[in-house]
Amino acid sequence: MVPFGLGALAEVGRRPYLWATALRQWRAMVPPRWWARRARLPLPTRPYMALRLEAMFGPGGGRLSSSELVGYLEWCRWMRSLAR
């Protein structure tokens, strides 16, 4: 299950400055040896996404919108710049 779709990818696609951050975050969320899993797609696991959504929205989780994804990626980019 992916909590966002093509709309979110389009939003990120319109912001080239977030492309590297999006790829870095995607890579960090994909489990090791993802190709050995049944679905054979490089996607985060359901329990991991449930945990992340609960941390973001509280109990019961929620659904990540395109604008929230962009905000998250901008935050990740900003935090990475502070760590340098």
mmCIF file of the N, C-alpha and C atoms, coordinates in Angstrom:
data_MODEL
# 
_entry.id   MODEL 
# 
loop_
_atom_site.group_PDB 
_atom_site.id 
_atom_site.type_symbol 
_atom_site.label_atom_id 
_atom_site.label_alt_id 
_atom_site.label_comp_id 
_atom_site.label_asym_id 
_atom_site.label_entity_id 
_atom_site.label_seq_id 
_atom_site.pdbx_PDB_ins_code 
_atom_site.Cartn_x 
_atom_site.Cartn_y 
_atom_site.Cartn_z 
_atom_site.occupancy 
_atom_site.B_iso_or_equiv 
_atom_site.pdbx_formal_charge 
_atom_site.auth_seq_id 
_atom_site.auth_comp_id 
_atom_site.auth_asym_id 
_atom_site.auth_atom_id 
_atom_site.pdbx_PDB_model_num 
ATOM 1   N N  . MET A 1 1  ? 0.838  -1.186  0.000   1.00 0.00 ? 1  MET A N  1 
ATOM 2   C CA . MET A 1 1  ? 0.000  0.000   0.000   1.00 0.00 ? 1  MET A CA 1 
ATOM 3   C C  . MET A 1 1  ? 0.878  1.242   0.000   1.00 0.00 ? 1  MET A C  1 
ATOM 4   N N  . VAL A 1 2  ? 0.625  2.123   -0.924  1.00 0.00 ? 2  VAL A N  1 
ATOM 5   C CA . VAL A 1 2  ? 1.350  3.379   -1.000  1.00 0.00 ? 2  VAL A CA 1 
ATOM 6   C C  . VAL A 1 2  ? 0.371  4.483   -0.612  1.00 0.00 ? 2  VAL A C  1 
ATOM 7   N N  . PRO A 1 3  ? 0.711  5.334   0.375   1.00 0.00 ? 3  PRO A N  1 
ATOM 8   C CA . PRO A 1 3  ? -0.240 6.332   0.854   1.00 0.00 ? 3  PRO A CA 1 
ATOM 9   C C  . PRO A 1 3  ? -0.384 7.539   -0.061  1.00 0.00 ? 3  PRO A C  1 
ATOM 10  N N  . PHE A 1 4  ? 0.270  7.549   -1.173  1.00 0.00 ? 4  PHE A N  1 
ATOM 11  C CA . PHE A 1 4  ? 0.134  8.643   -2.129  1.00 0.00 ? 4  PHE A CA 1 
ATOM 12  C C  . PHE A 1 4  ? 0.304  8.062   -3.517  1.00 0.00 ? 4  PHE A C  1 
ATOM 13  N N  . GLY A 1 5  ? 0.012  8.843   -4.518  1.00 0.00 ? 5  GLY A N  1 
ATOM 14  C CA . GLY A 1 5  ? 0.049  8.299   -5.871  1.00 0.00 ? 5  GLY A CA 1 
ATOM 15  C C  . GLY A 1 5  ? 0.715  9.218   -6.861  1.00 0.00 ? 5  GLY A C  1 
ATOM 16  N N  . LEU A 1 6  ? 0.187  9.195   -8.059  1.00 0.00 ? 6  LEU A N  1 
ATOM 17  C CA . LEU A 1 6  ? 0.788  9.970   -9.140  1.00 0.00 ? 6  LEU A CA 1 
ATOM 18  C C  . LEU A 1 6  ? 0.730  11.474  -8.888  1.00 0.00 ? 6  LEU A C  1 
ATOM 19  N N  . GLY A 1 7  ? -0.290 11.926  -8.184  1.00 0.00 ? 7  GLY A N  1 
ATOM 20  C CA . GLY A 1 7  ? -0.378 13.350  -7.863  1.00 0.00 ? 7  GLY A CA 1 
ATOM 21  C C  . GLY A 1 7  ? 0.804  13.810  -7.022  1.00 0.00 ? 7  GLY A C  1 
ATOM 22  N N  . ALA A 1 8  ? 1.186  12.974  -6.068  1.00 0.00 ? 8  ALA A N  1 
ATOM 23  C CA . ALA A 1 8  ? 2.330  13.300  -5.218  1.00 0.00 ? 8  ALA A CA 1 
ATOM 24  C C  . ALA A 1 8  ? 3.618  13.292  -6.031  1.00 0.00 ? 8  ALA A C  1 
ATOM 25  N N  . LEU A 1 9  ? 3.745  12.318  -6.919  1.00 0.00 ? 9  LEU A N  1 
ATOM 26  C CA . LEU A 1 9  ? 4.939  12.270  -7.770  1.00 0.00 ? 9  LEU A CA 1 
ATOM 27  C C  . LEU A 1 9  ? 5.008  13.493  -8.678  1.00 0.00 ? 9  LEU A C  1 
ATOM 28  N N  . ALA A 1 10 ? 3.856  13.947  -9.159  1.00 0.00 ? 10 ALA A N  1 
ATOM 29  C CA . ALA A 1 10 ? 3.821  15.151  -9.995  1.00 0.00 ? 10 ALA A CA 1 
ATOM 30  C C  . ALA A 1 10 ? 4.236  16.382  -9.190  1.00 0.00 ? 10 ALA A C  1 
ATOM 31  N N  . GLU A 1 11 ? 3.775  16.459  -7.941  1.00 0.00 ? 11 GLU A N  1 
ATOM 32  C CA . GLU A 1 11 ? 4.141  17.594  -7.081  1.00 0.00 ? 11 GLU A CA 1 
ATOM 33  C C  . GLU A 1 11 ? 5.648  17.646  -6.858  1.00 0.00 ? 11 GLU A C  1 
ATOM 34  N N  . VAL A 1 12 ? 6.234  16.501  -6.582  1.00 0.00 ? 12 VAL A N  1 
ATOM 35  C CA . VAL A 1 12 ? 7.683  16.446  -6.378  1.00 0.00 ? 12 VAL A CA 1 
ATOM 36  C C  . VAL A 1 12 ? 8.391  16.698  -7.712  1.00 0.00 ? 12 VAL A C  1 
ATOM 37  N N  . GLY A 1 13 ? 7.830  16.191  -8.789  1.00 0.00 ? 13 GLY A N  1 
ATOM 38  C CA . GLY A 1 13 ? 8.422  16.388  -10.119 1.00 0.00 ? 13 GLY A CA 1 
ATOM 39  C C  . GLY A 1 13 ? 8.531  17.846  -10.517 1.00 0.00 ? 13 GLY A C  1 
ATOM 40  N N  . ARG A 1 14 ? 7.636  18.672  -10.002 1.00 0.00 ? 14 ARG A N  1 
ATOM 41  C CA . ARG A 1 14 ? 7.668  20.114  -10.307 1.00 0.00 ? 14 ARG A CA 1 
ATOM 42  C C  . ARG A 1 14 ? 8.712  20.867  -9.486  1.00 0.00 ? 14 ARG A C  1 
ATOM 43  N N  . ARG A 1 15 ? 9.359  20.151  -8.573  1.00 0.00 ? 15 ARG A N  1 
ATOM 44  C CA . ARG A 1 15 ? 10.357 20.774  -7.687  1.00 0.00 ? 15 ARG A CA 1 
ATOM 45  C C  . ARG A 1 15 ? 11.694 20.041  -7.810  1.00 0.00 ? 15 ARG A C  1 
ATOM 46  N N  . PRO A 1 16 ? 12.473 20.390  -8.827  1.00 0.00 ? 16 PRO A N  1 
ATOM 47  C CA . PRO A 1 16 ? 13.754 19.687  -9.046  1.00 0.00 ? 16 PRO A CA 1 
ATOM 48  C C  . PRO A 1 16 ? 14.688 19.728  -7.840  1.00 0.00 ? 16 PRO A C  1 
ATOM 49  N N  . TYR A 1 17 ? 14.598 20.759  -7.025  1.00 0.00 ? 17 TYR A N  1 
ATOM 50  C CA . TYR A 1 17 ? 15.467 20.848  -5.859  1.00 0.00 ? 17 TYR A CA 1 
ATOM 51  C C  . TYR A 1 17 ? 15.150 19.761  -4.826  1.00 0.00 ? 17 TYR A C  1 
ATOM 52  N N  . LEU A 1 18 ? 13.999 19.089  -4.945  1.00 0.00 ? 18 LEU A N  1 
ATOM 53  C CA . LEU A 1 18 ? 13.637 18.020  -4.018  1.00 0.00 ? 18 LEU A CA 1 
ATOM 54  C C  . LEU A 1 18 ? 13.908 16.621  -4.565  1.00 0.00 ? 18 LEU A C  1 
ATOM 55  N N  . TRP A 1 19 ? 14.332 16.502  -5.809  1.00 0.00 ? 19 TRP A N  1 
ATOM 56  C CA . TRP A 1 19 ? 14.509 15.185  -6.414  1.00 0.00 ? 19 TRP A CA 1 
ATOM 57  C C  . TRP A 1 19 ? 15.519 14.337  -5.653  1.00 0.00 ? 19 TRP A C  1 
ATOM 58  N N  . ALA A 1 20 ? 16.666 14.900  -5.348  1.00 0.00 ? 20 ALA A N  1 
ATOM 59  C CA . ALA A 1 20 ? 17.700 14.134  -4.636  1.00 0.00 ? 20 ALA A CA 1 
ATOM 60  C C  . ALA A 1 20 ? 17.207 13.741  -3.244  1.00 0.00 ? 20 ALA A C  1 
ATOM 61  N N  . THR A 1 21 ? 16.514 14.649  -2.576  1.00 0.00 ? 21 THR A N  1 
ATOM 62  C CA . THR A 1 21 ? 15.977 14.361  -1.247  1.00 0.00 ? 21 THR A CA 1 
ATOM 63  C C  . THR A 1 21 ? 14.935 13.253  -1.325  1.00 0.00 ? 21 THR A C  1 
ATOM 64  N N  . ALA A 1 22 ? 14.060 13.320  -2.320  1.00 0.00 ? 22 ALA A N  1 
ATOM 65  C CA . ALA A 1 22 ? 13.026 12.290  -2.482  1.00 0.00 ? 22 ALA A CA 1 
ATOM 66  C C  . ALA A 1 22 ? 13.658 10.925  -2.727  1.00 0.00 ? 22 ALA A C  1 
ATOM 67  N N  . LEU A 1 23 ? 14.661 10.868  -3.573  1.00 0.00 ? 23 LEU A N  1 
ATOM 68  C CA . LEU A 1 23 ? 15.339 9.589   -3.825  1.00 0.00 ? 23 LEU A CA 1 
ATOM 69  C C  . LEU A 1 23 ? 16.044 9.071   -2.581  1.00 0.00 ? 23 LEU A C  1 
ATOM 70  N N  . ARG A 1 24 ? 16.666 9.967   -1.835  1.00 0.00 ? 24 ARG A N  1 
ATOM 71  C CA . ARG A 1 24 ? 17.356 9.577   -0.607  1.00 0.00 ? 24 ARG A CA 1 
ATOM 72  C C  . ARG A 1 24 ? 16.364 9.023   0.415   1.00 0.00 ? 24 ARG A C  1 
ATOM 73  N N  . GLN A 1 25 ? 15.224 9.679   0.574   1.00 0.00 ? 25 GLN A N  1 
ATOM 74  C CA . GLN A 1 25 ? 14.225 9.232   1.540   1.00 0.00 ? 25 GLN A CA 1 
ATOM 75  C C  . GLN A 1 25 ? 13.580 7.924   1.092   1.00 0.00 ? 25 GLN A C  1 
ATOM 76  N N  . TRP A 1 26 ? 13.328 7.789   -0.199  1.00 0.00 ? 26 TRP A N  1 
ATOM 77  C CA . TRP A 1 26 ? 12.761 6.546   -0.724  1.00 0.00 ? 26 TRP A CA 1 
ATOM 78  C C  . TRP A 1 26 ? 13.714 5.393   -0.446  1.00 0.00 ? 26 TRP A C  1 
ATOM 79  N N  . ARG A 1 27 ? 14.989 5.615   -0.731  1.00 0.00 ? 27 ARG A N  1 
ATOM 80  C CA . ARG A 1 27 ? 15.988 4.569   -0.514  1.00 0.00 ? 27 ARG A CA 1 
ATOM 81  C C  . ARG A 1 27 ? 16.079 4.185   0.965   1.00 0.00 ? 27 ARG A C  1 
ATOM 82  N N  . ALA A 1 28 ? 15.951 5.162   1.849   1.00 0.00 ? 28 ALA A N  1 
ATOM 83  C CA . ALA A 1 28 ? 16.024 4.887   3.282   1.00 0.00 ? 28 ALA A CA 1 
ATOM 84  C C  . ALA A 1 28 ? 14.816 4.081   3.767   1.00 0.00 ? 28 ALA A C  1 
ATOM 85  N N  . MET A 1 29 ? 13.669 4.245   3.127   1.00 0.00 ? 29 MET A N  1 
ATOM 86  C CA . MET A 1 29 ? 12.453 3.559   3.566   1.00 0.00 ? 29 MET A CA 1 
ATOM 87  C C  . MET A 1 29 ? 12.291 2.165   2.969   1.00 0.00 ? 29 MET A C  1 
ATOM 88  N N  . VAL A 1 30 ? 12.935 1.892   1.859   1.00 0.00 ? 30 VAL A N  1 
ATOM 89  C CA . VAL A 1 30 ? 12.797 0.585   1.219   1.00 0.00 ? 30 VAL A CA 1 
ATOM 90  C C  . VAL A 1 30 ? 13.576 -0.447  2.034   1.00 0.00 ? 30 VAL A C  1 
ATOM 91  N N  . PRO A 1 31 ? 12.926 -1.549  2.369   1.00 0.00 ? 31 PRO A N  1 
ATOM 92  C CA . PRO A 1 31 ? 13.612 -2.555  3.190   1.00 0.00 ? 31 PRO A CA 1 
ATOM 93  C C  . PRO A 1 31 ? 14.750 -3.227  2.433   1.00 0.00 ? 31 PRO A C  1 
ATOM 94  N N  . PRO A 1 32 ? 15.742 -3.707  3.165   1.00 0.00 ? 32 PRO A N  1 
ATOM 95  C CA . PRO A 1 32 ? 16.829 -4.435  2.514   1.00 0.00 ? 32 PRO A CA 1 
ATOM 96  C C  . PRO A 1 32 ? 16.283 -5.674  1.799   1.00 0.00 ? 32 PRO A C  1 
ATOM 97  N N  . ARG A 1 33 ? 16.920 -6.026  0.717   1.00 0.00 ? 33 ARG A N  1 
ATOM 98  C CA . ARG A 1 33 ? 16.536 -7.186  -0.081  1.00 0.00 ? 33 ARG A CA 1 
ATOM 99  C C  . ARG A 1 33 ? 15.066 -7.140  -0.496  1.00 0.00 ? 33 ARG A C  1 
ATOM 100 N N  . TRP A 1 34 ? 14.587 -5.955  -0.892  1.00 0.00 ? 34 TRP A N  1 
ATOM 101 C CA . TRP A 1 34 ? 13.189 -5.800  -1.293  1.00 0.00 ? 34 TRP A CA 1 
ATOM 102 C C  . TRP A 1 34 ? 12.825 -6.722  -2.447  1.00 0.00 ? 34 TRP A C  1 
ATOM 103 N N  . TRP A 1 35 ? 13.798 -7.071  -3.269  1.00 0.00 ? 35 TRP A N  1 
ATOM 104 C CA . TRP A 1 35 ? 13.517 -7.931  -4.422  1.00 0.00 ? 35 TRP A CA 1 
ATOM 105 C C  . TRP A 1 35 ? 13.164 -9.357  -4.007  1.00 0.00 ? 35 TRP A C  1 
ATOM 106 N N  . ALA A 1 36 ? 13.495 -9.738  -2.769  1.00 0.00 ? 36 ALA A N  1 
ATOM 107 C CA . ALA A 1 36 ? 13.194 -11.085 -2.289  1.00 0.00 ? 36 ALA A CA 1 
ATOM 108 C C  . ALA A 1 36 ? 11.778 -11.187 -1.713  1.00 0.00 ? 36 ALA A C  1 
ATOM 109 N N  . ARG A 1 37 ? 11.131 -10.065 -1.517  1.00 0.00 ? 37 ARG A N  1 
ATOM 110 C CA . ARG A 1 37 ? 9.762  -10.069 -1.003  1.00 0.00 ? 37 ARG A CA 1 
ATOM 111 C C  . ARG A 1 37 ? 8.791  -10.471 -2.101  1.00 0.00 ? 37 ARG A C  1 
ATOM 112 N N  . ARG A 1 38 ? 7.630  -10.846 -1.709  1.00 0.00 ? 38 ARG A N  1 
ATOM 113 C CA . ARG A 1 38 ? 6.634  -11.359 -2.645  1.00 0.00 ? 38 ARG A CA 1 
ATOM 114 C C  . ARG A 1 38 ? 6.237  -10.356 -3.716  1.00 0.00 ? 38 ARG A C  1 
ATOM 115 N N  . ALA A 1 39 ? 5.972  -9.125  -3.363  1.00 0.00 ? 39 ALA A N  1 
ATOM 116 C CA . ALA A 1 39 ? 5.500  -8.132  -4.339  1.00 0.00 ? 39 ALA A CA 1 
ATOM 117 C C  . ALA A 1 39 ? 6.595  -7.718  -5.320  1.00 0.00 ? 39 ALA A C  1 
ATOM 118 N N  . ARG A 1 40 ? 7.844  -7.850  -4.928  1.00 0.00 ? 40 ARG A N  1 
ATOM 119 C CA . ARG A 1 40 ? 8.992  -7.479  -5.740  1.00 0.00 ? 40 ARG A CA 1 
ATOM 120 C C  . ARG A 1 40 ? 8.953  -6.013  -6.221  1.00 0.00 ? 40 ARG A C  1 
ATOM 121 N N  . LEU A 1 41 ? 8.451  -5.164  -5.372  1.00 0.00 ? 41 LEU A N  1 
ATOM 122 C CA . LEU A 1 41 ? 8.448  -3.734  -5.651  1.00 0.00 ? 41 LEU A CA 1 
ATOM 123 C C  . LEU A 1 41 ? 9.258  -3.026  -4.572  1.00 0.00 ? 41 LEU A C  1 
ATOM 124 N N  . PRO A 1 42 ? 10.014 -2.020  -4.943  1.00 0.00 ? 42 PRO A N  1 
ATOM 125 C CA . PRO A 1 42 ? 10.818 -1.293  -3.941  1.00 0.00 ? 42 PRO A CA 1 
ATOM 126 C C  . PRO A 1 42 ? 9.961  -0.295  -3.154  1.00 0.00 ? 42 PRO A C  1 
ATOM 127 N N  . LEU A 1 43 ? 9.096  -0.820  -2.296  1.00 0.00 ? 43 LEU A N  1 
ATOM 128 C CA . LEU A 1 43 ? 8.202  0.003   -1.491  1.00 0.00 ? 43 LEU A CA 1 
ATOM 129 C C  . LEU A 1 43 ? 8.424  -0.280  -0.014  1.00 0.00 ? 43 LEU A C  1 
ATOM 130 N N  . PRO A 1 44 ? 8.154  0.711   0.835   1.00 0.00 ? 44 PRO A N  1 
ATOM 131 C CA . PRO A 1 44 ? 8.257  0.468   2.278   1.00 0.00 ? 44 PRO A CA 1 
ATOM 132 C C  . PRO A 1 44 ? 7.222  -0.577  2.709   1.00 0.00 ? 44 PRO A C  1 
ATOM 133 N N  . THR A 1 45 ? 7.492  -1.253  3.799   1.00 0.00 ? 45 THR A N  1 
ATOM 134 C CA . THR A 1 45 ? 6.553  -2.258  4.291   1.00 0.00 ? 45 THR A CA 1 
ATOM 135 C C  . THR A 1 45 ? 5.339  -1.571  4.915   1.00 0.00 ? 45 THR A C  1 
ATOM 136 N N  . ARG A 1 46 ? 4.238  -2.299  4.989   1.00 0.00 ? 46 ARG A N  1 
ATOM 137 C CA . ARG A 1 46 ? 3.015  -1.742  5.592   1.00 0.00 ? 46 ARG A CA 1 
ATOM 138 C C  . ARG A 1 46 ? 3.220  -1.346  7.054   1.00 0.00 ? 46 ARG A C  1 
ATOM 139 N N  . PRO A 1 47 ? 3.840  -2.206  7.873   1.00 0.00 ? 47 PRO A N  1 
ATOM 140 C CA . PRO A 1 47 ? 4.042  -1.801  9.276   1.00 0.00 ? 47 PRO A CA 1 
ATOM 141 C C  . PRO A 1 47 ? 4.877  -0.526  9.406   1.00 0.00 ? 47 PRO A C  1 
ATOM 142 N N  . TYR A 1 48 ? 5.889  -0.383  8.570   1.00 0.00 ? 48 TYR A N  1 
ATOM 143 C CA . TYR A 1 48 ? 6.718  0.822   8.630   1.00 0.00 ? 48 TYR A CA 1 
ATOM 144 C C  . TYR A 1 48 ? 5.894  2.062   8.275   1.00 0.00 ? 48 TYR A C  1 
ATOM 145 N N  . MET A 1 49 ? 5.102  1.967   7.202   1.00 0.00 ? 49 MET A N  1 
ATOM 146 C CA . MET A 1 49 ? 4.286  3.117   6.803   1.00 0.00 ? 49 MET A CA 1 
ATOM 147 C C  . MET A 1 49 ? 3.227  3.422   7.854   1.00 0.00 ? 49 MET A C  1 
ATOM 148 N N  . ALA A 1 50 ? 2.651  2.385   8.467   1.00 0.00 ? 50 ALA A N  1 
ATOM 149 C CA . ALA A 1 50 ? 1.667  2.607   9.524   1.00 0.00 ? 50 ALA A CA 1 
ATOM 150 C C  . ALA A 1 50 ? 2.305  3.356   10.701  1.00 0.00 ? 50 ALA A C  1 
ATOM 151 N N  . LEU A 1 51 ? 3.513  2.960   11.060  1.00 0.00 ? 51 LEU A N  1 
ATOM 152 C CA . LEU A 1 51 ? 4.231  3.634   12.138  1.00 0.00 ? 51 LEU A CA 1 
ATOM 153 C C  . LEU A 1 51 ? 4.503  5.095   11.780  1.00 0.00 ? 51 LEU A C  1 
ATOM 154 N N  . ARG A 1 52 ? 4.991  5.337   10.564  1.00 0.00 ? 52 ARG A N  1 
ATOM 155 C CA . ARG A 1 52 ? 5.293  6.715   10.152  1.00 0.00 ? 52 ARG A CA 1 
ATOM 156 C C  . ARG A 1 52 ? 4.036  7.584   10.121  1.00 0.00 ? 52 ARG A C  1 
ATOM 157 N N  . LEU A 1 53 ? 2.933  7.031   9.617   1.00 0.00 ? 53 LEU A N  1 
ATOM 158 C CA . LEU A 1 53 ? 1.693  7.805   9.542   1.00 0.00 ? 53 LEU A CA 1 
ATOM 159 C C  . LEU A 1 53 ? 1.113  8.053   10.928  1.00 0.00 ? 53 LEU A C  1 
ATOM 160 N N  . GLU A 1 54 ? 1.251  7.077   11.835  1.00 0.00 ? 54 GLU A N  1 
ATOM 161 C CA . GLU A 1 54 ? 0.784  7.292   13.199  1.00 0.00 ? 54 GLU A CA 1 
ATOM 162 C C  . GLU A 1 54 ? 1.630  8.351   13.898  1.00 0.00 ? 54 GLU A C  1 
ATOM 163 N N  . ALA A 1 55 ? 2.931  8.347   13.639  1.00 0.00 ? 55 ALA A N  1 
ATOM 164 C CA . ALA A 1 55 ? 3.799  9.369   14.222  1.00 0.00 ? 55 ALA A CA 1 
ATOM 165 C C  . ALA A 1 55 ? 3.435  10.754  13.688  1.00 0.00 ? 55 ALA A C  1 
ATOM 166 N N  . MET A 1 56 ? 3.011  10.821  12.449  1.00 0.00 ? 56 MET A N  1 
ATOM 167 C CA . MET A 1 56 ? 2.684  12.107  11.840  1.00 0.00 ? 56 MET A CA 1 
ATOM 168 C C  . MET A 1 56 ? 1.281  12.600  12.217  1.00 0.00 ? 56 MET A C  1 
ATOM 169 N N  . PHE A 1 57 ? 0.291  11.675  12.209  1.00 0.00 ? 57 PHE A N  1 
ATOM 170 C CA . PHE A 1 57 ? -1.103 12.077  12.391  1.00 0.00 ? 57 PHE A CA 1 
ATOM 171 C C  . PHE A 1 57 ? -1.726 11.652  13.704  1.00 0.00 ? 57 PHE A C  1 
ATOM 172 N N  . GLY A 1 58 ? -1.028 10.857  14.498  1.00 0.00 ? 58 GLY A N  1 
ATOM 173 C CA . GLY A 1 58 ? -1.583 10.369  15.752  1.00 0.00 ? 58 GLY A CA 1 
ATOM 174 C C  . GLY A 1 58 ? -2.246 9.013   15.579  1.00 0.00 ? 58 GLY A C  1 
ATOM 175 N N  . PRO A 1 59 ? -2.876 8.520   16.648  1.00 0.00 ? 59 PRO A N  1 
ATOM 176 C CA . PRO A 1 59 ? -3.498 7.195   16.593  1.00 0.00 ? 59 PRO A CA 1 
ATOM 177 C C  . PRO A 1 59 ? -4.483 7.085   15.423  1.00 0.00 ? 59 PRO A C  1 
ATOM 178 N N  . GLY A 1 60 ? -4.460 5.957   14.783  1.00 0.00 ? 60 GLY A N  1 
ATOM 179 C CA . GLY A 1 60 ? -5.327 5.767   13.627  1.00 0.00 ? 60 GLY A CA 1 
ATOM 180 C C  . GLY A 1 60 ? -4.661 6.173   12.329  1.00 0.00 ? 60 GLY A C  1 
ATOM 181 N N  . GLY A 1 61 ? -3.525 6.844   12.434  1.00 0.00 ? 61 GLY A N  1 
ATOM 182 C CA . GLY A 1 61 ? -2.799 7.258   11.230  1.00 0.00 ? 61 GLY A CA 1 
ATOM 183 C C  . GLY A 1 61 ? -3.586 8.235   10.406  1.00 0.00 ? 61 GLY A C  1 
ATOM 184 N N  . GLY A 1 62 ? -3.410 8.207   9.151   1.00 0.00 ? 62 GLY A N  1 
ATOM 185 C CA . GLY A 1 62 ? -4.084 9.109   8.232   1.00 0.00 ? 62 GLY A CA 1 
ATOM 186 C C  . GLY A 1 62 ? -3.593 8.847   6.830   1.00 0.00 ? 62 GLY A C  1 
ATOM 187 N N  . ARG A 1 63 ? -3.900 9.746   5.960   1.00 0.00 ? 63 ARG A N  1 
ATOM 188 C CA . ARG A 1 63 ? -3.472 9.615   4.568   1.00 0.00 ? 63 ARG A CA 1 
ATOM 189 C C  . ARG A 1 63 ? -2.622 10.829  4.218   1.00 0.00 ? 63 ARG A C  1 
ATOM 190 N N  . LEU A 1 64 ? -1.462 10.583  3.676   1.00 0.00 ? 64 LEU A N  1 
ATOM 191 C CA . LEU A 1 64 ? -0.512 11.628  3.336   1.00 0.00 ? 64 LEU A CA 1 
ATOM 192 C C  . LEU A 1 64 ? -0.941 12.301  2.036   1.00 0.00 ? 64 LEU A C  1 
ATOM 193 N N  . SER A 1 65 ? -1.126 13.605  2.079   1.00 0.00 ? 65 SER A N  1 
ATOM 194 C CA . SER A 1 65 ? -1.489 14.342  0.864   1.00 0.00 ? 65 SER A CA 1 
ATOM 195 C C  . SER A 1 65 ? -0.218 14.755  0.119   1.00 0.00 ? 65 SER A C  1 
ATOM 196 N N  . SER A 1 66 ? -0.407 15.191  -1.107  1.00 0.00 ? 66 SER A N  1 
ATOM 197 C CA . SER A 1 66 ? 0.725  15.634  -1.923  1.00 0.00 ? 66 SER A CA 1 
ATOM 198 C C  . SER A 1 66 ? 1.451  16.799  -1.268  1.00 0.00 ? 66 SER A C  1 
ATOM 199 N N  . SER A 1 67 ? 0.704  17.751  -0.746  1.00 0.00 ? 67 SER A N  1 
ATOM 200 C CA . SER A 1 67 ? 1.338  18.915  -0.128  1.00 0.00 ? 67 SER A CA 1 
ATOM 201 C C  . SER A 1 67 ? 2.088  18.521  1.147   1.00 0.00 ? 67 SER A C  1 
ATOM 202 N N  . GLU A 1 68 ? 1.573  17.547  1.884   1.00 0.00 ? 68 GLU A N  1 
ATOM 203 C CA . GLU A 1 68 ? 2.273  17.079  3.080   1.00 0.00 ? 68 GLU A CA 1 
ATOM 204 C C  . GLU A 1 68 ? 3.553  16.335  2.707   1.00 0.00 ? 68 GLU A C  1 
ATOM 205 N N  . LEU A 1 69 ? 3.522  15.603  1.616   1.00 0.00 ? 69 LEU A N  1 
ATOM 206 C CA . LEU A 1 69 ? 4.734  14.930  1.151   1.00 0.00 ? 69 LEU A CA 1 
ATOM 207 C C  . LEU A 1 69 ? 5.800  15.954  0.783   1.00 0.00 ? 69 LEU A C  1 
ATOM 208 N N  . VAL A 1 70 ? 5.407  16.986  0.069   1.00 0.00 ? 70 VAL A N  1 
ATOM 209 C CA . VAL A 1 70 ? 6.353  18.037  -0.305  1.00 0.00 ? 70 VAL A CA 1 
ATOM 210 C C  . VAL A 1 70 ? 6.901  18.717  0.947   1.00 0.00 ? 70 VAL A C  1 
ATOM 211 N N  . GLY A 1 71 ? 6.030  18.996  1.909   1.00 0.00 ? 71 GLY A N  1 
ATOM 212 C CA . GLY A 1 71 ? 6.473  19.595  3.167   1.00 0.00 ? 71 GLY A CA 1 
ATOM 213 C C  . GLY A 1 71 ? 7.456  18.712  3.911   1.00 0.00 ? 71 GLY A C  1 
ATOM 214 N N  . TYR A 1 72 ? 7.192  17.418  3.935   1.00 0.00 ? 72 TYR A N  1 
ATOM 215 C CA . TYR A 1 72 ? 8.095  16.467  4.579   1.00 0.00 ? 72 TYR A CA 1 
ATOM 216 C C  . TYR A 1 72 ? 9.451  16.453  3.889   1.00 0.00 ? 72 TYR A C  1 
ATOM 217 N N  . LEU A 1 73 ? 9.452  16.433  2.566   1.00 0.00 ? 73 LEU A N  1 
ATOM 218 C CA . LEU A 1 73 ? 10.719 16.416  1.826   1.00 0.00 ? 73 LEU A CA 1 
ATOM 219 C C  . LEU A 1 73 ? 11.495 17.714  2.026   1.00 0.00 ? 73 LEU A C  1 
ATOM 220 N N  . GLU A 1 74 ? 10.785 18.830  2.077   1.00 0.00 ? 74 GLU A N  1 
ATOM 221 C CA . GLU A 1 74 ? 11.465 20.108  2.341   1.00 0.00 ? 74 GLU A CA 1 
ATOM 222 C C  . GLU A 1 74 ? 12.073 20.105  3.735   1.00 0.00 ? 74 GLU A C  1 
ATOM 223 N N  . TRP A 1 75 ? 11.352 19.534  4.695   1.00 0.00 ? 75 TRP A N  1 
ATOM 224 C CA . TRP A 1 75 ? 11.882 19.431  6.059   1.00 0.00 ? 75 TRP A CA 1 
ATOM 225 C C  . TRP A 1 75 ? 13.125 18.541  6.075   1.00 0.00 ? 75 TRP A C  1 
ATOM 226 N N  . CYS A 1 76 ? 13.068 17.388  5.390   1.00 0.00 ? 76 CYS A N  1 
ATOM 227 C CA . CYS A 1 76 ? 14.223 16.494  5.319   1.00 0.00 ? 76 CYS A CA 1 
ATOM 228 C C  . CYS A 1 76 ? 15.434 17.207  4.706   1.00 0.00 ? 76 CYS A C  1 
ATOM 229 N N  . ARG A 1 77 ? 15.181 17.968  3.664   1.00 0.00 ? 77 ARG A N  1 
ATOM 230 C CA . ARG A 1 77 ? 16.260 18.703  2.989   1.00 0.00 ? 77 ARG A CA 1 
ATOM 231 C C  . ARG A 1 77 ? 16.855 19.742  3.935   1.00 0.00 ? 77 ARG A C  1 
ATOM 232 N N  . TRP A 1 78 ? 16.013 20.435  4.650   1.00 0.00 ? 78 TRP A N  1 
ATOM 233 C CA . TRP A 1 78 ? 16.460 21.454  5.599   1.00 0.00 ? 78 TRP A CA 1 
ATOM 234 C C  . TRP A 1 78 ? 17.266 20.810  6.731   1.00 0.00 ? 78 TRP A C  1 
ATOM 235 N N  . MET A 1 79 ? 16.759 19.685  7.276   1.00 0.00 ? 79 MET A N  1 
ATOM 236 C CA . MET A 1 79 ? 17.476 19.012  8.364   1.00 0.00 ? 79 MET A CA 1 
ATOM 237 C C  . MET A 1 79 ? 18.839 18.506  7.898   1.00 0.00 ? 79 MET A C  1 
ATOM 238 N N  . ARG A 1 80 ? 18.918 18.033  6.650   1.00 0.00 ? 80 ARG A N  1 
ATOM 239 C CA . ARG A 1 80 ? 20.193 17.565  6.120   1.00 0.00 ? 80 ARG A CA 1 
ATOM 240 C C  . ARG A 1 80 ? 21.177 18.722  5.987   1.00 0.00 ? 80 ARG A C  1 
ATOM 241 N N  . SER A 1 81 ? 20.669 19.897  5.597   1.00 0.00 ? 81 SER A N  1 
ATOM 242 C CA . SER A 1 81 ? 21.559 21.058  5.463   1.00 0.00 ? 81 SER A CA 1 
ATOM 243 C C  . SER A 1 81 ? 22.084 21.501  6.838   1.00 0.00 ? 81 SER A C  1 
ATOM 244 N N  . LEU A 1 82 ? 21.284 21.329  7.875   1.00 0.00 ? 82 LEU A N  1 
ATOM 245 C CA . LEU A 1 82 ? 21.730 21.695  9.237   1.00 0.00 ? 82 LEU A CA 1 
ATOM 246 C C  . LEU A 1 82 ? 22.787 20.736  9.751   1.00 0.00 ? 82 LEU A C  1 
ATOM 247 N N  . ALA A 1 83 ? 22.744 19.496  9.297   1.00 0.00 ? 83 ALA A N  1 
ATOM 248 C CA . ALA A 1 83 ? 23.692 18.491  9.767   1.00 0.00 ? 83 ALA A CA 1 
ATOM 249 C C  . ALA A 1 83 ? 25.071 18.653  9.144   1.00 0.00 ? 83 ALA A C  1 
ATOM 250 N N  . ARG A 1 84 ? 25.184 19.445  8.109   1.00 0.00 ? 84 ARG A N  1 
ATOM 251 C CA . ARG A 1 84 ? 26.486 19.619  7.445   1.00 0.00 ? 84 ARG A CA 1 
ATOM 252 C C  . ARG A 1 84 ? 27.391 20.533  8.196   1.00 0.00 ? 84 ARG A C  1 
# 
